[in-house]
């Protein structure tokens, strides 16, 4: 899919790439999409159908519509204002699908493009799998498919860190000033299997971002928690879970907690349901004043960073980066 753009290829002759390709996870747009979408996500994985149906209820809670597609549209609109390049969009799991988008790029005469995944950190699902998705789509399109260079994870970029800090600062300012310094700050990200974590820098990068943000805010009361685990109980995943962390915070006598989902670029379904519904409800039961920081979304500093990254030659990830988890 391509959104309306303000430039033609002739305008871009001095740039390294002819186009930008936003690559994302995808999500349903309506109730009828939910089950087909989840079947796409889980294809080839040994996940019980009852687990899939339980996840489907999260989408039904919000009318069957994932927020991630609207985020991609907003991201593209903001990026168009910062770059002369045409911006395309293709998803891993739902329309517009990556191969369809790449066919359109080929029809438009695009020979070389830079891909930006909607994931800032290193992991198999957030980095390596997108590279595989791109190569699979290119193979489907054939010889006319454009050459695509994917931007590596950008969580360490100063503009990303500052944009994240700005979101967390705004959340802390919602705590009464006299209690703000004592508020507990919990950074969250999607949990992944420890077998996957062991082969990539995901956990290290997240802790580094959290440490840097807390330091910029001069807020020493923070910790890292994980959310949205979906694997079998027998498979170790990163811990502690954010719900367990909230219980410990309440037991310590804290009154206020700010939860900052720094592992997500936008309000994915996991953010809306697992934090705004489940975590907020538990916090209320525990007597905690719960404030959720916004995801970085289309923060102007993030958009400036992405435009900068798209305007330079990409240094690709090394071939063995971010291996997949070992299947039990």
C-alpha positions in Angstrom: 0.0 0.0 0.0 1.2 3.5 -0.7 -0.2 6.6 0.8 -0.4 9.9 -1.2 3.0 11.5 -1.5 4.3 14.9 -2.5 7.2 13.8 -4.6 8.2 11.8 -7.7 11.2 9.7 -8.2 12.7 12.5 -10.3 12.9 14.6 -7.2 15.0 12.1 -5.3 18.0 11.7 -7.6 20.4 12.9 -5.0 19.3 10.5 -2.3 20.5 7.0 -1.5 17.1 5.4 -1.7 14.1 6.0 -3.9 11.4 5.2 -1.3 10.7 4.3 2.4 8.9 1.1 3.3 7.3 1.0 6.7 7.1 -2.6 7.8 4.8 -3.5 10.6 3.1 -6.4 12.4 -0.4 -5.7 11.1 -3.8 -6.0 12.9 -7.5 -6.4 12.3 -9.6 -3.5 11.3 -13.0 -5.1 12.3 -14.5 -8.0 14.2 -14.6 -10.2 11.1 -10.8 -9.8 10.6 -9.8 -11.0 14.1 -9.8 -14.8 13.7 -8.2 -14.8 10.2 -5.6 -12.3 11.5 -4.7 -14.5 14.5 -4.6 -17.6 12.3 -2.0 -15.7 10.2 0.0 -14.8 13.3 0.0 -18.3 14.7 0.4 -20.3 11.5 3.0 -23.0 12.0 3.1 -22.6 15.7 1.8 -25.1 18.2 -0.7 -22.9 20.0 -3.9 -24.3 21.3 -7.0 -22.9 19.6 -8.5 -22.0 23.0 -5.5 -19.7 23.6 -6.1 -18.0 20.3 -9.8 -17.5 21.1 -8.8 -16.0 24.5 -6.6 -13.5 22.7 -9.4 -12.8 20.2 -11.5 -11.5 23.2 -8.9 -8.8 23.7 -9.6 -7.5 20.2 -13.4 -7.9 20.6 -13.1 -5.7 23.8 -12.1 -2.9 21.5 -14.6 -3.6 18.7 -12.3 -5.9 16.8 -10.0 -3.1 15.7 -6.3 -3.0 16.4 -4.7 0.4 17.0 -1.5 -0.4 15.2 -2.8 0.3 11.6 -3.9 3.8 12.5 -0.5 4.3 14.1 1.1 3.3 10.9 -1.1 5.8 9.0 -0.2 8.6 11.4 3.5 7.7 11.3 3.5 7.8 7.5 1.7 11.1 7.4 4.2 12.6 9.9 7.1 11.2 8.0 5.9 12.6 4.7 6.3 16.0 6.1 10.0 15.4 6.9 11.2 13.6 3.7 10.8 14.0 -0.1 10.7 10.2 -0.5 7.5 8.3 -1.2 6.4 6.2 1.7 5.0 2.7 1.3 3.5 0.4 4.0 3.4 -3.4 4.2 2.5 -5.8 7.1 3.7 -9.2 8.2 0.2 -10.5 9.2 -2.6 -8.4 7.7 -3.5 -6.1 4.9 -1.7 -4.3 3.4 0.5 -7.4 3.1 4.2 -6.9 2.4 4.3 -8.8 -0.9 1.3 -6.9 -2.2 3.0 -3.6 -1.3 6.3 -4.7 -2.9 4.4 -5.5 -6.2 3.1 -1.9 -6.1 6.6 -0.6 -5.5 7.9 -2.6 -8.5 5.1 -1.3 -10.7 6.0 2.2 -9.6 9.5 1.7 -10.8 11.1 1.6 -7.3 14.5 -0.2 -7.6 15.9 0.5 -4.1 14.2 1.4 -0.8 14.9 1.6 2.9 12.7 -0.3 5.3 11.8 0.9 8.8 10.2 -1.7 11.1 7.9 -0.5 13.8 10.2 -2.0 16.4 13.1 -0.2 18.1 14.8 -3.1 19.8 16.8 -6.2 18.8 15.0 -9.5 18.9 14.0 -12.3 16.5 10.4 -11.1 16.1 11.3 -7.4 16.2 14.3 -7.5 13.8 15.5 -10.7 12.2 12.0 -11.9 11.3 11.2 -8.6 9.5 14.4 -9.2 7.4 13.1 -12.7 6.6 9.6 -11.3 5.8 11.2 -8.8 3.4 13.2 -11.5 1.6 10.2 -13.8 1.4 8.1 -11.0 -0.1 10.9 -10.2 -2.6 11.0 -13.8 -3.6 7.2 -13.8 -4.2 7.4 -10.7 -6.4 10.4 -12.0 -8.4 13.0 -10.3 -10.4 11.2 -7.0 -10.5 11.2 -6.7 -6.7 13.1 -3.7 -5.3 16.3 -4.1 -3.3 15.4 -3.4 0.3 17.8 -2.4 3.2 16.3 -2.6 6.6 17.3 0.0 9.2 18.8 -1.8 12.3 17.2 -1.4 15.7 17.4 2.3 16.7 16.7 2.2 20.5 20.1 3.7 21.3 19.6 6.8 19.1 19.7 10.0 21.2 16.5 11.3 19.6 14.6 8.1 20.4 15.8 8.2 24.0 14.8 11.9 24.3 11.4 11.3 22.8 10.8 8.4 25.2 12.0 10.6 28.1 9.5 13.2 27.1 6.6 10.8 27.2 7.6 9.5 30.7 8.1 13.0 32.0 4.6 13.9 31.0 3.2 10.9 32.9 5.2 11.7 36.0 3.8 15.2 35.9 0.3 13.7 36.4 1.4 12.6 39.9 0.8 15.3 42.6 4.0 17.2 43.0 4.4 16.4 46.7 4.3 12.7 45.9 6.1 12.7 42.6 9.6 11.8 43.8 8.3 8.8 45.7 6.3 7.4 42.8 7.4 4.1 41.4 8.4 4.0 37.8 7.9 0.7 36.0 9.3 0.3 32.4 7.6 -2.5 30.5 8.2 -4.4 27.2 6.8 -7.5 25.6 8.2 -10.6 27.3 10.1 -13.0 25.1 11.4 -16.6 25.7 14.7 -16.6 27.6 16.1 -18.8 24.8 15.4 -15.9 22.4 16.7 -13.3 24.8 20.0 -15.2 25.2 20.8 -14.7 21.5 20.1 -11.0 21.2 20.5 -7.7 22.9 16.8 -7.2 23.6 16.9 -7.2 27.4 20.2 -5.3 27.6 18.9 -2.6 25.3 15.7 -2.2 27.2 17.4 -1.9 30.5 19.8 0.6 29.0 17.0 2.8 27.7 15.2 2.6 31.0 18.3 3.5 32.9 19.0 6.5 30.6 15.4 7.8 30.8 15.3 7.5 34.6 18.7 9.3 34.8 17.4 12.1 32.6 14.4 12.5 34.8 16.5 12.2 38.0 14.1 9.5 39.2 15.9 6.6 40.9 12.8 4.7 41.9 12.4 2.5 38.8 12.5 -1.1 37.7 12.0 -3.2 34.5 9.0 -5.5 34.2 7.6 -7.6 31.3 4.1 -8.1 29.9 2.0 -10.0 27.4 3.6 -13.4 27.9 2.0 -16.0 25.6 4.2 -19.1 25.8 3.4 -22.4 27.6 4.2 -22.5 31.4 7.0 -25.0 30.8 8.9 -22.5 28.6 10.9 -19.8 30.6 10.1 -16.2 29.6 11.6 -12.9 30.8 10.3 -12.0 34.3 8.9 -10.4 36.5 5.5 -10.0 34.9 4.1 -6.4 35.3 1.1 -7.7 37.4 3.4 -9.4 39.9 5.5 -6.3 40.0 2.5 -4.2 40.9 1.7 -6.5 43.7 5.2 -6.1 45.1 5.1 -2.3 44.7 1.8 -2.2 46.7 3.2 -4.4 49.3 6.1 -2.0 49.7 3.6 0.7 50.6 3.9 2.8 47.5 0.9 5.1 46.6 1.6 6.0 43.0 3.0 4.0 40.0 3.8 5.2 36.5 4.0 2.4 33.9 5.9 3.2 30.8 5.7 0.7 27.9 9.0 1.7 26.4 9.3 -1.6 24.4 6.4 -0.5 22.1 6.4 2.3 19.5 2.7 2.7 19.6 -0.4 1.6 21.6 -0.5 -2.0 20.4 -3.3 -4.2 21.6 -0.9 -5.5 24.3 -0.6 -2.0 25.6 -4.3 -1.2 25.5 -5.5 -4.5 27.0 -2.6 -5.8 29.2 -1.9 -2.4 30.7 -4.9 -0.1 30.4 -7.4 -2.9 31.2 -5.6 -5.7 33.2 -2.8 -3.7 35.0 -5.0 -0.7 35.7 -7.7 -2.9 37.2 -5.2 -4.7 39.4 -3.7 -1.4 40.5 -7.1 -0.2 41.5 -7.7 -3.3 43.6 -4.3 -2.8 45.3 -5.0 0.9 46.1 -2.3 2.2 43.7 -2.7 5.4 41.8 -2.0 4.1 38.3 -0.7 6.4 35.5 0.3 4.9 32.1 2.9 6.8 30.0 2.1 7.3 26.4 4.1 5.3 23.8 6.5 7.3 21.7 4.0 7.2 18.8 4.6 10.1 16.4 6.7 12.3 18.7 8.4 14.9 16.5 11.9 13.8 17.7 11.1 10.2 16.6 9.9 11.4 13.2 13.1 13.5 12.7 15.2 10.5 13.7 13.4 8.2 11.2 13.8 10.8 8.4 17.5 11.0 9.2 18.0 7.3 9.2 16.1 7.0 5.8 18.4 9.6 4.2 21.7 7.7 4.8 23.1 4.5 3.6 22.0 1.7 5.9 24.7 -0.4 7.7 22.8 -3.8 7.8 22.6 -6.1 10.8 25.2 -8.9 10.8 24.0 -12.1 9.2 23.5 -14.0 12.4 21.8 -11.3 14.5 18.7 -12.1 16.6 18.3 -15.8 16.1 14.8 -17.3 16.7 13.9 -19.1 20.0 14.7 -22.8 20.4 11.5 -24.7 20.1 10.8 -27.0 23.0 
